[in-house]
Amino acid sequence: MERMAQKKYLAAKLKNCLREDKIQLWKPPYTNENKEAGLELKELAQKYSAKVNLSENETECILEEIRCEAIERGTGNEAYKTTGVAKLEVVLPPKMRKTRKNLLETKLIITGEELRSQIAQMYGFQEKCIKIIINKKQLDLGKTLEEQGVTHNVKVMVLELRQSEEDTRKKVQEEEMQHEEETMKEKERKERMKRTKKGLEILATREDYLDPDTTPYLDIANQTGRSIKIPQQAKKSLLLAMGYHEKGRAFMKKKEYAVALPFLLDADKRFCDCGNELLNTVDNYAVLQLDIVWCYFRLGQLECLDDAEKKLATAHKCFKRCYGENHERLLTIKGSSGSEKVLFLRLYLLQGIGNYHNGKGKEAVELLQKANGLYQELSIDPEKINNLLLLGFSAQEARLGLRACYGNLEEAACLITNRREEKAQIRREERAKRRRRLDDINTLKTMGYSERAAKKALHRAQGNLDQAFKILLDEPQLLLLNDDDNADPMAPHQFQVPKESVDQLMYMGFNRESVEEALKVFQGNIQLAAQTLAHYGGVLPAELQLSTEPTTPSEESISSKDSPTESAGTSSSSTDEDMETDVVNEILEDIPEHEEDYLDLTLEEEEQVIKEYLTYMHEEQP
């Protein structure tokens, strides 16, 4: 592993030298008409050996490899133009890597499934136990490569999802059993992706007028934990993006990077639907860029991410916008920027690794040393964590508190206590808000409105009771919302109007025909019938008038689609309701309770990687 990394670094360094000197090795005098190396290649090796601190022979060998790759690529380009046969570079999991590139020739009219089958046969994979990523997207098995934008010379990243390597010495029966288990695991993974999508769609479409104690919904909060208002469509996109991101992060915590990556790539697509204005105001998108690049790196396939440098630059710019050039915004909001430094540690580390693999030794050393400096600063004394644990704080609270307070134990204890109190205050305010809301709902219910209609109107009125009452009167379709999910649509037609109720409303000045129809529509609710007739001048509005023929089920289902929330949560099948509850709970399990969970890195992996790459750089020094 170490030797391969160093060889890549030296090759990248030599390519930089060739670019600077505008040398094209596949052309004369470095390549003759028979495509063999010219004598000038030796002279070039002599010139560059001192620059890369390598012997002339070793330098010549690497230059020859670069030259052969360039010729092979040129030959492949010509063949592609004439035959339409493309060459794809297959990047295998690290344990299967060879020094030579793995090339696969194919026409681009084949489907994703056919490509997966070819790769599985060539490299000995179980076909259903690999995922393929091309251009940062998971390969669609049903579409052709051409339809998915796959081109000649593209990199094909192979993710192996099996838990353990197949033991070829096992008996045939054991192999078959293992294959069945792996097939089941793959089905489970696909099902998990579907369930995640369904759960996030349900949560993202639920609105905050619902009771969170009985019907959970997602909300977006700022860095102090308080809800922030975002336009509904942008909010839905952002919630879906953040939901996929959290699902991916849950697998990253378990170091299941191959499973995490598809969720992170889905999150990236969803964030792009949010619009630049929103992305410029939140740090979530920047954190996602770091997580995607980190995943590729931990999978040993960083070269498949052709825009890793761009993603890291995007993250850096976003952090600056959100935190301030010198973290002044963070200091204003939170009083400290210590916790967020872990993000910059990972940023500098990944940038350093990227520069190393691109042959930029000087830049790599600077960035790796910056990352190392932050690691030393952010390393926490285990004794201090133990002291905070004895005070009743969690390990996560201890780490975040100590980093925010730059290791000061007393200040960390005060900070954690204050944050707990702030959260408790927010919860108290939310409970008081819910109590007021319930009181307002009950007030509207005593006036004859259904609970569902009351909730909807109050949500639209942003909690203003008078405005909600006006909305209910002005929008008659809300009056049709029923609390009984199993209500019979034929009931209004079949309702027997009591004579006493008719007399009572006629005494108020309304004519018999309108009175009888109103009482049928509201099924005997005198108060609601009187209010509606009075508001509309003694005649029911067209939306409330009973049709001469009963409403058909299809029409009824259309009218019930006033809100995706209602249709998502009112399935007539108890099995569907149970499934909905299950998929939602699966999502909620992966959403961390602490709002700074994404800052709680143990830095164990980072420490190991920093040491590894600083060792590489030390060995490269003359």
C-alpha positions in Angstrom: 0.0 0.0 0.0 2.8 2.4 1.0 4.9 1.6 -2.1 1.9 2.0 -4.4 1.0 5.4 -2.9 4.6 6.6 -3.3 4.8 5.4 -6.9 1.6 7.3 -7.7 3.1 10.4 -6.1 6.3 10.1 -8.1 4.3 9.5 -11.4 2.1 12.6 -10.6 5.2 14.6 -9.9 6.9 13.6 -13.2 3.6 14.4 -15.1 3.7 17.9 -13.6 7.3 18.3 -14.9 6.2 17.1 -18.4 3.4 19.6 -18.4 5.6 22.5 -17.3 8.1 21.6 -20.1 5.3 21.0 -22.6 6.6 17.5 -23.4 4.4 14.9 -25.1 6.0 11.5 -24.6 3.8 9.8 -27.2 5.3 12.0 -30.0 8.8 12.1 -31.5 11.5 12.2 -30.4 10.4 10.3 -27.3 8.4 7.7 -29.4 9.4 6.5 -32.8 7.2 5.4 -35.7 7.1 1.8 -34.3 5.8 3.3 -31.0 9.0 2.3 -29.2 10.9 4.6 -26.8 13.5 6.9 -28.3 17.0 7.5 -26.8 15.8 11.0 -25.7 13.8 9.3 -23.0 17.0 8.4 -21.2 18.2 12.0 -21.4 14.8 13.1 -20.0 15.2 10.6 -17.1 18.7 12.1 -16.3 17.2 15.6 -16.3 14.3 14.8 -14.0 15.9 12.3 -11.6 17.3 15.0 -9.4 13.9 16.8 -9.3 12.1 13.8 -8.0 15.0 12.5 -5.9 15.1 9.2 -7.7 17.7 7.2 -9.5 17.9 7.6 -13.3 16.8 4.0 -13.9 13.8 4.3 -11.7 12.9 7.6 -13.2 13.2 6.1 -16.7 10.9 3.2 -15.7 8.2 5.5 -14.5 8.5 7.8 -17.6 8.2 4.7 -19.8 5.0 3.7 -18.0 3.6 7.2 -18.5 4.6 7.0 -22.2 3.0 3.5 -22.7 -0.2 4.7 -21.0 -0.4 7.7 -23.3 0.1 5.6 -26.4 -2.5 3.0 -25.2 -4.9 5.9 -24.6 -4.3 7.3 -28.0 -4.7 3.9 -29.7 -7.9 3.4 -27.7 -9.2 6.9 -28.9 -8.6 6.0 -32.5 -10.3 2.6 -32.1 -13.3 4.2 -30.4 -13.8 6.7 -33.3 -13.7 3.9 -35.9 -15.4 1.0 -34.1 -17.4 2.6 -31.3 -15.7 0.3 -28.7 -15.0 2.3 -25.6 -12.3 1.6 -23.0 -13.4 1.9 -19.4 -10.9 1.9 -16.5 -12.2 -0.4 -13.8 -11.1 0.7 -10.3 -11.3 -2.3 -8.0 -11.4 -2.4 -4.2 -7.9 -1.9 -2.7 -7.3 -5.6 -1.9 -7.6 -6.5 -5.6 -5.4 -3.7 -7.0 -2.6 -4.3 -9.4 0.1 -2.0 -10.6 -1.3 -2.0 -14.1 -4.7 -0.4 -14.9 -7.7 -2.7 -15.3 -9.2 -1.8 -18.7 -12.5 -3.2 -20.0 -13.6 -2.8 -23.7 -17.2 -2.5 -24.5 -19.8 -0.7 -26.6 -21.8 1.9 -24.8 -25.2 0.5 -26.0 -25.1 -2.3 -23.4 -27.2 -1.9 -20.2 -25.8 -1.2 -16.7 -26.8 -4.8 -15.8 -24.7 -6.2 -18.7 -21.7 -4.1 -17.6 -22.1 -5.3 -14.0 -22.2 -8.9 -15.3 -19.0 -8.5 -17.3 -17.2 -7.0 -14.4 -18.3 -9.7 -12.1 -17.2 -12.4 -14.5 -13.8 -10.8 -15.2 -12.8 -10.2 -11.6 -14.6 -13.0 -9.8 -17.3 -11.1 -7.9 -20.8 -12.3 -7.0 -22.8 -10.2 -9.5 -25.5 -9.1 -7.0 -22.9 -8.2 -4.4 -21.3 -5.3 -6.2 -22.4 -1.7 -6.8 -20.9 0.4 -9.6 -20.3 4.2 -9.4 -19.6 6.2 -12.5 -19.4 9.9 -12.6 -20.4 10.1 -8.9 -23.7 8.3 -9.7 -24.8 4.8 -9.0 -25.1 2.8 -12.2 -28.7 2.3 -13.3 -29.0 -1.3 -14.3 -32.0 -0.8 -16.6 -30.5 2.0 -18.8 -27.8 1.8 -21.4 -24.3 3.3 -20.6 -24.9 5.9 -23.3 -28.1 7.0 -21.8 -26.3 7.5 -18.5 -23.6 9.7 -19.9 -20.9 7.1 -19.8 -18.1 7.9 -22.2 -14.8 6.5 -23.5 -11.9 6.5 -20.9 -14.2 7.0 -18.0 -13.4 5.5 -14.6 -15.7 2.7 -13.2 -15.6 2.4 -9.5 -16.5 -1.0 -8.1 -17.9 -1.3 -4.5 -17.9 -4.8 -3.0 -20.7 -5.1 -0.5 -20.0 -8.6 0.8 -19.2 -8.9 4.5 -16.3 -11.3 4.0 -14.2 -12.8 1.2 -15.5 -16.0 -0.3 -13.5 -19.0 0.7 -12.9 -20.9 -2.5 -12.0 -24.1 -0.6 -15.5 -24.4 0.9 -17.7 -27.2 -0.3 -20.2 -26.5 -3.1 -23.1 -26.7 -0.7 -21.5 -24.1 1.6 -20.9 -21.8 -1.3 -24.5 -22.1 -2.4 -25.6 -21.3 1.1 -23.3 -18.3 1.2 -24.6 -17.1 -2.2 -28.1 -17.3 -0.9 -27.2 -15.3 2.2 -25.4 -12.7 0.1 -28.4 -12.5 -2.2 -30.7 -11.9 0.8 -28.3 -9.2 2.1 -28.4 -7.5 -1.3 -32.2 -7.6 -1.3 -32.1 -6.2 2.2 -29.8 -3.3 1.1 -32.1 -2.5 -1.8 -35.1 -2.7 0.5 -33.3 -0.4 2.9 -32.8 2.2 0.2 -36.4 2.0 -0.8 -37.6 2.3 2.9 -35.2 5.2 3.5 -36.6 7.0 0.5 -40.2 6.3 1.5 -39.6 7.4 5.2 -37.9 10.6 4.1 -40.7 11.4 1.7 -43.3 11.0 4.4 -41.4 13.1 7.0 -40.5 15.8 4.5 -44.1 16.3 3.4 -45.5 16.3 7.0 -46.2 19.9 8.1 -45.6 21.3 11.6 -49.2 21.8 12.4 -49.2 18.0 13.3 -48.8 16.9 16.9 -45.2 15.7 17.2 -46.1 13.4 20.1 -48.4 11.3 17.8 -47.2 12.1 14.3 -43.4 13.0 14.1 -42.2 15.4 11.5 -38.8 17.0 10.7 -38.0 20.6 11.3 -34.9 22.6 10.5 -33.1 24.5 13.3 -30.3 27.0 13.5 -27.0 26.5 15.4 -28.7 27.4 18.7 -31.4 24.7 18.2 -34.3 27.1 17.3 -36.6 26.4 14.3 -36.0 28.6 11.3 -38.6 29.5 8.6 -37.9 28.3 5.1 -40.2 28.3 2.0 -42.1 25.0 1.9 -40.6 23.7 -1.4 -37.1 24.6 -0.5 -37.7 23.1 3.0 -38.8 19.8 1.5 -35.7 19.6 -0.7 -33.5 20.5 2.2 -35.1 18.0 4.5 -34.7 15.2 2.0 -31.0 16.1 1.4 -30.3 16.3 5.1 -32.2 13.0 5.7 -30.1 11.1 3.1 -27.0 12.7 4.6 -27.8 11.5 8.1 -28.5 8.0 6.8 -25.1 8.0 5.1 -23.4 9.4 8.2 -24.9 6.6 10.3 -23.1 4.0 8.2 -19.9 6.1 8.2 -19.9 5.9 12.0 -19.9 2.1 11.6 -17.1 2.4 9.0 -19.4 0.9 6.3 -18.3 3.3 3.7 -19.4 1.2 0.7 -23.0 1.3 2.1 -22.8 5.0 3.1 -21.6 6.4 -0.3 -24.9 5.8 -2.3 -26.8 7.7 0.4 -24.3 10.6 0.4 -24.5 10.8 -3.4 -28.3 10.9 -3.2 -28.0 13.7 -0.6 -25.7 15.6 -3.0 -28.3 15.5 -5.8 -31.1 16.6 -3.3 -29.0 19.5 -2.1 -28.6 20.7 -5.7 -32.4 21.1 -5.8 -32.3 23.6 -2.9 -30.9 26.5 -4.9 -27.6 28.4 -4.4 -29.2 31.0 -2.1 -30.1 28.5 0.5 -26.9 26.5 0.2 -24.8 29.6 0.8 -26.4 30.1 4.2 -26.0 26.6 5.7 -22.9 24.6 6.4 -24.6 21.2 5.8 -23.7 21.2 2.2 -20.0 21.8 3.0 -20.0 19.0 5.5 -21.5 16.6 2.9 -18.7 17.5 0.4 -16.2 16.5 3.1 -18.0 13.3 3.8 -18.2 12.2 0.2 -14.5 12.8 -0.4 -13.7 11.0 2.9 -15.8 8.0 1.8 -14.0 7.7 -1.5 -10.6 8.0 0.3 -11.4 5.4 2.9 -12.6 3.1 0.1 -9.2 3.5 -1.5 -10.8 5.0 -4.7 -10.1 8.7 -4.5 -9.0 8.7 -8.1 -12.6 7.9 -9.1 -13.7 11.3 -7.8 -12.5 13.5 -10.6 -13.8 16.7 -8.9 -12.5 15.9 -5.3 -10.4 19.1 -5.4 -13.5 21.1 -6.5 -15.7 19.6 -3.8 -13.1 20.5 -1.1 -12.8 24.0 -2.5 -16.6 24.3 -2.4 -16.6 23.2 1.2 -13.9 25.7 2.1 -15.8 28.6 0.5 -19.0 27.5 2.2 -17.4 27.4 5.6 -16.0 30.9 5.1 -19.5 32.2 4.2 -21.2 30.5 7.1 -18.6 31.0 9.8 -17.0 34.2 8.6 -13.5 34.7 7.2 -12.0 34.4 10.7 -14.9 32.6 12.3 -16.3 35.8 13.5 -19.9 34.7 12.9 -19.4 31.6 14.9 -17.9 33.6 17.7 -20.9 35.9 17.7 -23.5 33.0 17.6 -21.8 30.4 19.8 -18.9 32.3 21.6 -16.4 29.8 20.3 -15.1 28.1 17.1 -13.2 25.2 18.7 -15.7 22.5 17.9 -15.9 23.4 14.2 -12.1 23.1 13.9 -12.5 19.3 13.4 -14.0 20.1 10.0 -11.0 22.2 9.0 -8.7 19.4 10.2 -10.4 16.9 7.8 -10.5 19.5 5.1 -6.8 20.3 5.2 -6.0 16.5 5.5 -8.0 15.6 2.4 -6.6 18.6 0.5 -3.1 17.5 1.5 -3.8 13.9 0.4 -5.1 15.2 -2.9 -2.0 17.3 -3.5 0.2 14.4 -2.6 -1.4 12.2 -5.2 -1.2 15.0 -7.8 2.6 15.2 -7.2 2.4 18.6 -5.5 4.8 17.8 -2.6 5.3 21.3 -1.2 1.5 22.1 -1.0 0.9 18.6 0.4 3.4 19.1 3.2 1.9 22.5 4.2 -1.6 21.2 4.3 -0.7 18.0 6.2 1.2 20.0 8.7 -1.8 22.3 9.2 -4.0 19.3 9.7 -1.4 17.9 12.2 -1.3 21.2 14.1 -5.1 21.1 14.5 -5.0 17.5 15.6 -2.5 18.4 18.3 -4.8 21.3 19.4 -8.0 19.2 19.3 -6.6 16.1 21.0 -8.4 15.7 24.4 -7.0 14.6 27.7 -8.8 11.4 28.6 -8.6 12.4 32.3 -10.7 15.5 31.6 -13.3 13.5 29.8 -13.5 11.1 32.8 -14.0 14.1 35.1 -16.9 15.4 33.0 -18.4 11.9 32.9 -18.3 11.8 36.7 -20.4 15.0 36.7 -23.1 13.2 34.7 -22.3 14.5 31.2 -22.1 12.2 28.2 -18.9 11.4 26.4 -20.2 13.3 23.4 -21.0 16.4 25.5 -17.6 16.1 27.1 -15.7 16.0 23.8 -17.6 18.8 22.2 -17.5 21.0 25.4 -13.7 20.6 25.9 -13.0 21.4 22.2 -15.3 24.4 22.3 -13.5 25.6 25.4 -10.0 24.8 24.2 -9.5 22.1 26.8 -10.5 24.2 29.9 -12.4 21.8 32.2 -14.3 24.3 34.3 -15.4 26.3 31.2 -16.5 23.1 29.4 -18.6 22.0 32.4 -20.3 25.5 32.5 -20.8 25.5 28.7 -22.5 22.0 28.7 -24.7 23.0 31.6 -25.7 26.2 29.9 -26.5 24.4 26.6 -28.6 21.8 28.5 -30.5 24.7 30.1 -31.0 26.4 26.7 -32.4 23.2 25.2 -34.6 22.7 28.2 -35.9 26.3 27.7 -36.6 25.6 24.0 -38.5 22.5 25.0 -40.5 24.5 27.6 -41.3 27.1 24.9 -42.4 24.3 22.5 -44.6 22.7 25.1 -46.2 26.1 25.9 -46.7 26.7 22.2 -48.3 23.2 21.8 -50.6 23.9 24.8 -51.8 27.2 23.2 -52.3 25.4 19.9 -54.4 22.7 21.6 -56.5 25.3 23.3 -57.1 27.1 20.0 -58.0 23.7 18.3 -60.5 23.0 21.1 -61.9 26.5 20.7 -62.6 25.9 17.0 -63.9 22.4 17.7 -66.5 23.9 20.1 -67.6 26.1 17.2 -68.4 23.0 15.2 -65.3 22.5 13.1 -63.5 19.2 12.8 -60.1 18.8 14.5 -58.4 18.3 11.1 -59.9 21.5 9.7 -58.9 23.4 12.8 -55.3 22.2 12.6 -55.1 23.1 9.0 -56.5 26.6 9.4 -54.3 27.4 12.4 -51.2 26.3 10.5 -52.2 28.5 7.5 -52.8 31.4 9.9 -49.5 30.8 11.7 -51.3 30.3 15.0 -53.6 33.3 14.9 -57.0 32.1 16.1 -59.0 35.0 14.5 -57.3 34.6 11.2 -57.9 30.8 11.3 -61.6 31.4 11.9 -61.7 33.7 8.8 -59.8 31.1 6.7 -62.4 28.4 7.7 -65.2 30.7 6.6 -63.6 31.9 3.4 -62.4 28.4 2.2 -65.4 26.1 2.4 -63.5 23.0 1.2 -61.8 23.0 4.6 -65.1 22.4 6.2 -65.3 19.0 4.4 -62.2 17.7 6.3 -63.5 14.9 8.5 -61.8 13.4 11.6 -63.1 10.0 10.8 -60.8 8.3 8.2 -63.4 5.7 7.5 -66.3 8.1 7.0 -68.9 6.9 4.4 -68.9 9.4 1.5 -72.6 8.5 1.1 -73.4 9.7 4.6 -74.5 13.3 3.8 -76.9 12.0 1.1 -78.4 9.5 3.5 -78.6 11.8 6.6 -82.1 12.2 8.0 -82.5 15.9 8.9 -84.3 16.5 12.3 -87.4 18.7 12.0 -86.4 20.6 15.1 -83.1 21.6 13.6 -84.8 22.8 10.3 -87.3 24.9 12.3 -84.5 26.4 14.4 -82.5 27.6 11.4 -85.6 28.7 9.5 -86.5 30.8 12.5 -83.1 32.6 11.9 -84.3 33.6 8.4 -82.9 31.0 6.1 -85.1 29.2 3.6 -86.0 25.5 4.0 -84.1 24.2 0.9 -80.7 25.8 2.0 -81.3 24.7 5.6 -81.9 21.1 4.7 -78.9 20.9 2.4 -76.6 22.6 5.0 -77.7 20.2 7.7 -77.1 17.2 5.4 -73.6 18.5 4.5 -72.7 19.0 8.1 -74.7 16.0 9.3 -76.9 17.8 11.8 -74.2 20.3 13.1 -76.5 23.3 13.6 -73.7 25.7 14.7 -71.6 25.0 11.6 -74.6 25.1 9.3 -75.7 28.5 10.7 -72.3 30.1 10.5 -71.8 28.9 6.9 -75.2 30.1 5.7 -74.8 33.4 7.5 -71.4 34.0 5.9 -72.5 33.1 2.4 -75.8 35.1 2.4 -78.1 32.2 3.2 -76.9 29.9 0.4 -74.2 27.2 0.5 -71.2 27.9 -1.7 -70.9 25.6 -4.8 -68.0 23.7 -3.2 -70.3 22.5 -0.4 -73.5 21.8 -2.3 -74.5 18.2 -2.6 -74.3 16.8 -6.2 -77.3 15.2 -7.7 -75.3 11.9 -7.9 -73.2 10.6 -5.0 -69.5 11.4 -5.3 -67.6 8.5 -6.9 -64.6 7.0 -5.0 -62.1 8.4 -7.6 -63.6 11.9 -7.2 -63.5 11.5 -3.4 -59.9 10.4 -3.5 -59.0 13.5 -5.6 -60.6 15.8 -3.1 -58.8 14.2 -0.3 -55.5 15.0 -1.8 -55.6 18.6 -0.5 -52.5 17.7 1.5 -49.9 15.0 0.9 -49.6 14.8 4.7 -53.2 13.7 5.0 -53.0 11.1 2.3 -49.7 9.8 3.7 -51.1 9.3 7.1 -54.6 8.1 6.6 -54.3 4.8 4.8 -57.3 2.6 5.1 -55.1 -0.4 5.5 -53.6 -1.0 9.0 -50.7 -2.9 7.3 -49.8 0.2 5.3 -50.1 2.4 8.5 -47.8 0.0 10.3 -45.3 0.0 7.5 -45.4 3.8 7.4 -44.7 4.0 11.1 -41.8 1.5 10.7 -40.0 3.3 7.9 -40.4 6.7 9.7 -39.0 5.2 12.9 -36.0 3.8 11.0 -35.2 7.3 9.7 -35.7 8.9 13.2 -33.3 6.3 14.7 -30.5 7.6 12.5 -31.1 11.3 13.3 -28.8 12.2 16.2 -30.3 13.9 19.2 -27.3 16.3 19.6 -27.4 19.1 17.1 -23.5 19.1 16.9 -23.2 15.4 16.3 -21.5 16.0 13.0 -18.6 17.8 14.9 -18.1 14.9 17.3 -15.1 13.1 15.6 -12.9 11.0 17.7 -10.0 11.8 15.3 -8.6 8.2 15.6 -8.8 7.7 11.8 -7.4 11.2 11.1 -4.4 10.6 13.4 -3.5 7.4 11.6 -3.8 9.0 8.1 -1.8 12.1 9.1 1.1 10.0 10.4 1.0 7.8 7.3 1.2 10.6 4.8 3.7 12.6 6.7 5.9 9.5 6.7 5.5 9.4 2.9 6.5 13.0 2.6 9.5 12.5 4.9 10.7 9.6 2.8 10.5 11.8 -0.3 12.7 14.6 1.1 16.3 14.6 -0.3 
